[in-house]
């Protein structure tokens, strides 16, 4: 048997599977444009684009906003069918108020079709600088906020046997630069898995979205620079002396370069994520996981599946390429 025949035998079943899977997952539920969906974190980024996309489809969107500016911007850009809802996912009273607003709008018999837990923050972008406050504040929004919002809205979702979509991250599979953020996403992954398995018995489908690197407010350069300065100012003196000012400058410059030019992410656009969320909300047969972005598929996902020694070596190649660290612990290239 020649190489062409072997290749055909391997590729044929793969292509057949992809084709059947495409047509199986393509049909949407009836009257999707008449459904009601609540999204958190719609002030910017994925949440805002998703809210506007669903609004254009005719879906009744409840756009959860943390700021008044976010609410005002959405009111200008969206139709009158979209309703903004103020919410702080770390505040139980705020969550209950948001639930009441939506419940009153739905009426006594109507259920909520979709909940998209999208709100998220990042702090402590450098592992060496992150403190316990960084870890706690990020976990409050990215993990405990998701649990609190989901618990509050479950009765409305059970009424309609609807959908829950949690926006996680491909960094739930392998750690990146911001450990507090990665930890919160690692925690959210098993929570979402358990929720999906349990809620299936009640007719509620749960999906996770795992984006790679996308240009959103979370990776805004000015925001990250301010976080660098704040983290450094809060370090105890012994850590500042241990790392040194040259190390600080080198790491910040290198990671900002990485943020501006991350591997393969120049092919990514926000629509890859929002289209996946729309599919998770509307498809008759949604996936349980959506991995979004070439960098997610070809960099971070493989690194999460590799043995530790291989992924550590790959990570070392990346940080060396971007000039972050030399092989010797605690030394940057500029300190040689």
C-alpha positions as CSV (number, residue, x, y, z in Angstrom):
1,X,0.0,0.0,0.0
2,X,1.5,3.4,-1.0
3,X,1.5,6.6,1.0
4,X,-1.4,8.1,-0.8
5,X,-3.6,5.2,0.0
6,X,-2.6,5.3,3.7
7,X,-3.2,9.0,3.8
8,X,-6.7,8.5,2.2
9,X,-7.5,5.8,4.8
10,X,-6.6,8.2,7.6
11,X,-8.2,11.4,6.3
12,X,-11.4,9.9,4.9
13,X,-13.0,9.0,8.3
14,X,-11.8,12.3,9.8
15,X,-13.4,14.3,7.0
16,X,-16.6,12.3,7.2
17,X,-16.8,12.9,11.0
18,X,-16.2,16.7,10.5
19,X,-18.9,16.8,7.8
20,X,-21.5,14.8,9.8
21,X,-20.7,16.9,12.9
22,X,-21.2,20.1,11.0
23,X,-24.7,19.2,9.7
24,X,-25.6,17.7,13.1
25,X,-24.9,20.9,15.0
26,X,-26.0,23.3,12.3
27,X,-29.8,23.5,13.0
28,X,-31.0,26.1,15.5
29,X,-33.9,25.9,17.9
30,X,-37.2,27.2,16.7
31,X,-38.0,30.9,17.3
32,X,-34.5,31.6,18.6
33,X,-35.0,35.3,17.8
34,X,-37.8,35.4,20.4
35,X,-35.7,34.0,23.2
36,X,-34.5,36.0,26.3
37,X,-30.8,36.0,27.2
38,X,-29.0,37.6,30.1
39,X,-25.3,38.5,29.7
40,X,-22.9,39.7,32.4
41,X,-19.9,41.9,31.6
42,X,-21.4,43.8,28.6
43,X,-19.5,47.1,29.2
44,X,-16.9,46.1,26.6
45,X,-15.2,43.2,24.8
46,X,-16.9,39.9,24.2
47,X,-19.9,40.8,26.2
48,X,-20.7,44.0,24.4
49,X,-20.2,42.5,20.9
50,X,-22.3,39.5,21.9
51,X,-25.1,41.7,23.2
52,X,-25.2,43.7,20.0
53,X,-25.0,40.6,17.8
54,X,-27.9,39.0,19.6
55,X,-29.9,42.2,19.5
56,X,-29.5,42.4,15.7
57,X,-30.9,38.8,15.5
58,X,-34.0,40.0,17.4
59,X,-33.2,38.2,20.7
60,X,-34.4,40.0,23.8
61,X,-31.1,40.8,25.5
62,X,-30.6,41.8,29.1
63,X,-27.2,43.4,29.1
64,X,-25.6,43.3,32.5
65,X,-23.3,46.3,33.0
66,X,-21.0,47.2,35.8
67,X,-20.7,50.9,34.9
68,X,-23.2,53.6,33.9
69,X,-20.9,54.4,30.9
70,X,-21.3,50.9,29.7
71,X,-25.1,51.1,29.9
72,X,-25.2,54.5,28.1
73,X,-23.0,53.2,25.3
74,X,-25.1,50.1,24.7
75,X,-28.3,52.2,24.7
76,X,-26.8,54.3,21.9
77,X,-25.7,51.4,19.8
78,X,-28.5,48.9,20.3
79,X,-32.1,48.8,19.5
80,X,-34.9,49.6,22.0
81,X,-35.4,45.8,22.4
82,X,-32.1,45.5,24.4
83,X,-32.5,46.3,28.1
84,X,-29.5,47.2,30.2
85,X,-29.3,45.9,33.8
86,X,-26.8,47.2,36.4
87,X,-25.0,44.4,38.2
88,X,-22.0,43.8,40.3
89,X,-21.4,40.0,40.3
90,X,-19.5,40.2,43.6
91,X,-22.5,41.8,45.4
92,X,-25.4,39.5,46.3
93,X,-27.8,42.4,46.7
94,X,-26.9,43.7,43.3
95,X,-27.4,40.2,41.8
96,X,-30.8,39.9,43.4
97,X,-31.9,43.3,42.1
98,X,-30.8,42.4,38.6
99,X,-32.7,39.1,38.9
100,X,-35.8,41.0,40.0
101,X,-35.6,43.5,37.1
102,X,-35.4,40.6,34.6
103,X,-38.1,38.6,36.4
104,X,-40.5,41.5,36.3
105,X,-39.9,42.1,32.6
106,X,-40.4,38.4,31.8
107,X,-43.6,38.1,33.7
108,X,-44.8,35.3,36.0
109,X,-44.9,32.5,33.4
110,X,-42.0,33.3,31.1
111,X,-38.6,31.7,31.7
112,X,-35.1,32.9,30.8
113,X,-33.6,31.0,27.9
114,X,-29.9,31.9,28.2
115,X,-27.4,33.0,30.8
116,X,-23.9,34.0,29.7
117,X,-21.4,34.4,32.5
118,X,-18.9,36.7,30.8
119,X,-17.9,39.2,33.4
120,X,-14.2,38.9,34.3
121,X,-11.1,40.8,35.4
122,X,-7.4,40.3,35.5
123,X,-4.9,41.5,38.2
124,X,-1.3,40.6,39.1
125,X,-0.1,40.1,35.6
126,X,3.4,39.1,36.8
127,X,3.5,36.0,39.0
128,X,6.3,37.5,41.1
129,X,4.3,40.6,41.9
130,X,0.8,39.1,42.6
131,X,-0.3,39.2,46.2
132,X,-3.1,37.6,48.1
133,X,-5.4,40.5,47.5
134,X,-4.9,40.1,43.7
135,X,-5.9,36.4,44.0
136,X,-8.9,37.1,46.1
137,X,-10.3,40.0,44.0
138,X,-9.9,38.0,40.8
139,X,-11.5,34.9,42.3
140,X,-14.5,37.0,43.6
141,X,-15.4,38.1,40.1
142,X,-14.2,35.3,37.8
143,X,-15.2,32.3,40.0
144,X,-17.5,33.1,42.9
145,X,-19.3,35.7,40.8
146,X,-20.2,33.0,38.3
147,X,-21.5,30.7,41.0
148,X,-23.6,33.4,42.7
149,X,-25.2,34.6,39.4
150,X,-25.8,31.1,38.2
151,X,-27.5,30.1,41.5
152,X,-29.7,33.2,41.4
153,X,-30.9,32.7,37.9
154,X,-31.3,28.9,37.9
155,X,-35.1,29.0,38.7
156,X,-35.7,31.2,35.6
157,X,-33.5,28.9,33.4
158,X,-35.3,25.7,34.7
159,X,-38.6,27.2,33.6
160,X,-37.5,27.3,30.0
161,X,-35.1,24.4,30.1
162,X,-32.5,26.8,28.6
163,X,-28.8,27.3,28.3
164,X,-25.9,28.4,30.5
165,X,-22.7,29.5,28.8
166,X,-19.6,30.2,30.9
167,X,-16.8,32.2,29.2
168,X,-13.7,30.6,30.7
169,X,-10.3,30.7,28.9
170,X,-7.8,28.4,27.2
171,X,-5.6,29.4,30.1
172,X,-7.7,27.0,32.2
173,X,-5.6,24.3,30.6
174,X,-2.1,25.8,31.0
175,X,-0.9,28.7,33.1
176,X,0.0,32.0,31.5
177,X,1.5,35.2,32.8
178,X,-1.3,36.3,35.1
179,X,-1.5,33.5,37.7
180,X,-4.5,35.0,39.7
181,X,-6.5,35.0,36.4
182,X,-5.3,31.5,35.4
183,X,-6.3,30.1,38.9
184,X,-9.8,31.6,38.6
185,X,-10.2,30.0,35.2
186,X,-8.8,26.6,36.4
187,X,-11.4,26.7,39.2
188,X,-14.2,27.6,36.8
189,X,-13.6,24.6,34.5
190,X,-14.5,21.8,36.9
191,X,-17.4,23.9,38.2
192,X,-18.7,24.1,34.7
193,X,-18.2,20.4,34.0
194,X,-20.1,19.5,37.2
195,X,-22.9,21.9,36.4
196,X,-23.2,20.5,32.8
197,X,-23.5,16.9,34.0
198,X,-25.9,17.7,36.8
199,X,-28.2,20.1,34.9
200,X,-28.6,17.8,31.9
201,X,-31.1,15.8,34.0
202,X,-33.2,18.9,34.2
203,X,-33.1,19.8,30.5
204,X,-30.6,22.8,31.0
205,X,-27.6,22.6,28.7
206,X,-24.2,24.0,29.8
207,X,-21.3,25.0,27.6
208,X,-17.9,26.5,28.2
209,X,-16.1,28.9,25.9
210,X,-12.3,28.8,25.9
211,X,-10.8,31.8,24.0
212,X,-7.2,32.2,23.2
213,X,-5.6,35.7,23.1
214,X,-8.0,38.4,21.9
215,X,-7.7,42.2,22.1
216,X,-10.2,43.1,24.8
217,X,-10.1,45.5,27.8
218,X,-8.4,42.7,29.8
219,X,-5.2,43.1,27.8
220,X,-5.3,46.9,27.3
221,X,-1.7,48.1,27.5
222,X,-2.4,51.2,29.7
223,X,-4.4,49.1,32.1
224,X,-1.6,46.5,32.4
225,X,1.0,49.2,32.9
226,X,-1.0,50.7,35.8
227,X,-1.3,47.2,37.2
228,X,2.5,46.7,36.9
229,X,3.1,49.9,38.8
230,X,0.6,49.1,41.5
231,X,1.9,45.6,42.0
232,X,5.5,46.8,42.2
233,X,4.6,49.6,44.7
234,X,2.8,47.0,47.0
235,X,5.8,44.6,47.0
236,X,7.6,44.2,50.3
237,X,11.1,45.7,50.3
238,X,12.9,42.4,50.4
239,X,11.2,41.4,47.1
240,X,12.1,44.6,45.4
241,X,15.7,44.1,46.4
242,X,15.6,40.5,45.3
243,X,14.3,41.2,41.8
244,X,15.9,44.6,41.3
245,X,14.7,47.5,39.1
246,X,16.4,46.2,36.0
247,X,14.5,42.9,36.3
248,X,11.2,44.8,36.7
249,X,11.8,47.0,33.6
250,X,13.0,44.0,31.5
251,X,10.0,41.8,32.4
252,X,7.5,44.6,31.8
253,X,8.9,45.5,28.4
254,X,9.0,41.9,27.3
255,X,5.5,41.0,28.4
256,X,4.1,44.2,26.8
257,X,5.8,43.0,23.6
258,X,4.2,39.6,24.1
259,X,0.8,41.3,24.6
260,X,1.1,43.3,21.4
261,X,2.4,40.3,19.4
262,X,1.2,37.1,21.0
263,X,1.7,33.8,19.1
264,X,-0.8,33.4,16.2
265,X,-3.3,35.8,17.8
266,X,-3.2,38.2,14.9
267,X,-5.6,35.9,13.2
268,X,-8.1,36.2,16.1
269,X,-11.1,38.5,16.0
270,X,-13.9,38.9,18.6
271,X,-16.4,37.4,16.2
272,X,-14.8,33.9,16.7
273,X,-15.9,34.0,20.3
274,X,-19.3,35.7,20.0
275,X,-20.3,33.4,17.1
276,X,-19.4,30.4,19.3
277,X,-21.6,31.8,22.2
278,X,-24.5,32.3,19.8
279,X,-24.2,28.7,18.6
280,X,-24.0,27.5,22.2
281,X,-27.2,29.4,23.0
282,X,-29.1,28.6,19.8
283,X,-28.0,25.2,18.3
284,X,-30.3,22.2,18.8
285,X,-27.1,20.2,19.5
286,X,-24.5,22.6,21.0
287,X,-21.0,21.5,21.9
288,X,-20.0,21.2,25.5
289,X,-16.7,23.1,24.8
290,X,-15.8,25.8,22.3
291,X,-12.1,26.5,21.7
292,X,-11.6,29.8,20.0
293,X,-8.5,31.1,18.2
294,X,-5.6,29.6,16.3
295,X,-3.3,30.2,19.3
296,X,-5.7,28.3,21.5
297,X,-5.7,25.3,19.2
298,X,-2.0,25.2,18.2
299,X,-0.2,26.7,21.2
300,X,-2.1,26.6,24.5
301,X,-4.2,23.5,24.0
302,X,-1.2,21.3,23.0
303,X,0.8,22.7,25.9
304,X,-2.0,21.7,28.3
305,X,-1.9,18.1,27.0
306,X,1.9,17.7,27.0
307,X,3.9,16.1,29.8
308,X,5.1,18.8,32.3
309,X,8.7,18.6,31.1
310,X,7.7,19.2,27.5
311,X,5.3,22.1,28.3
312,X,7.9,23.7,30.6
313,X,10.5,23.5,27.9
314,X,8.0,25.0,25.4
315,X,7.2,27.8,27.8
316,X,10.9,28.5,28.3
317,X,11.3,28.8,24.5
318,X,8.4,31.4,24.4
319,X,9.7,33.5,27.3
320,X,13.2,33.4,26.0
321,X,12.1,34.4,22.5
322,X,10.3,37.4,24.0
323,X,13.2,38.2,26.3
324,X,11.4,37.7,29.6
325,X,13.8,35.5,31.6
326,X,17.2,33.9,31.2
327,X,17.7,30.3,32.4
328,X,18.9,31.5,35.8
329,X,16.1,32.1,38.3
330,X,15.5,35.7,39.1
331,X,17.7,37.1,36.3
332,X,16.7,38.9,33.2
333,X,18.8,39.1,30.1
334,X,19.6,42.7,30.9
335,X,21.1,41.8,34.3
336,X,23.9,39.6,32.9
